[in-house]
Amino acid sequence: MIHLAVELKLPGMTFEYALNRTKQSDKNQAFHLIQSFAKGEVSHEEAHRIGIELADRLLQGKFSYIVATHTDRGHPHNHIIFLRR
């Protein structure tokens, strides 16, 4: 499952635009958070919803982000990736 908090029509272009606005001298152009849950603690759908809620609360609409929920392991986990503006 992937959630894009960007304009749905042009998500790639939106991220490309944000990345191009980042100073080339900046070492961190994007940030990657991993949110893990214990096996059986939540369903993959619940994990995804919780990941979106976390990203919304942390980023407060200031950054575009992606929440990707992995379902290929014994435990659900999210990758939350957001770009600097």
C-alpha positions in Angstrom: 0.0 0.0 0.0 1.2 3.5 -0.8 -0.2 6.8 0.2 0.8 9.9 -1.6 0.2 13.3 0.1 0.8 15.2 -3.1 -1.4 16.2 -6.0 -2.7 12.9 -7.3 -2.6 13.9 -11.0 1.1 14.6 -11.0 2.8 13.1 -8.0 6.1 12.4 -9.8 6.3 16.0 -11.0 5.5 17.4 -7.6 8.3 15.4 -6.0 10.7 16.3 -8.8 9.8 20.0 -8.4 10.3 19.9 -4.6 13.6 18.0 -5.0 14.8 20.6 -7.5 14.1 23.4 -5.1 16.4 21.8 -2.5 19.8 23.4 -2.4 22.3 21.1 -4.0 24.7 21.7 -1.1 22.2 20.2 1.3 23.2 16.7 2.3 19.7 15.6 3.2 17.2 16.2 0.4 14.7 13.7 1.8 14.1 12.0 5.1 13.1 8.3 5.7 11.3 7.2 8.8 10.5 3.5 9.5 7.5 2.7 11.8 7.3 -1.0 12.8 4.6 -2.9 14.6 4.9 -6.2 16.5 3.5 -9.3 14.7 -0.3 -9.4 15.2 -0.4 -5.9 16.9 -2.2 -4.3 13.9 -3.4 -5.4 10.5 -1.6 -4.0 7.4 -4.5 -1.7 6.8 -4.4 -0.4 10.3 -0.6 0.1 10.1 -1.1 2.1 6.9 -3.7 4.3 8.4 -1.6 4.9 11.5 1.4 5.8 9.2 -0.7 8.4 7.4 -1.9 9.8 10.7 1.7 10.0 12.0 3.0 11.7 8.8 0.1 14.2 8.9 0.8 15.1 12.6 4.6 15.3 12.3 4.7 17.2 9.0 1.6 19.4 9.5 1.1 19.9 5.8 4.5 21.5 5.3 6.1 18.6 3.3 5.0 16.2 0.6 5.3 12.6 1.7 4.8 9.0 0.8 3.7 6.2 3.2 4.5 2.7 1.9 3.3 -0.1 4.0 5.2 -3.4 3.6 3.1 -6.6 3.7 5.9 -9.0 2.8 7.3 -9.5 6.3 6.0 -11.2 9.4 5.2 -7.8 10.9 3.6 -4.7 9.3 5.9 -1.7 8.9 5.7 1.6 7.2 8.3 3.6 5.3 7.5 7.3 5.5 9.6 9.4 3.1 9.3 13.2 2.9 11.2 15.9 1.0 12.6 19.1 2.2 11.1 22.2 0.8 
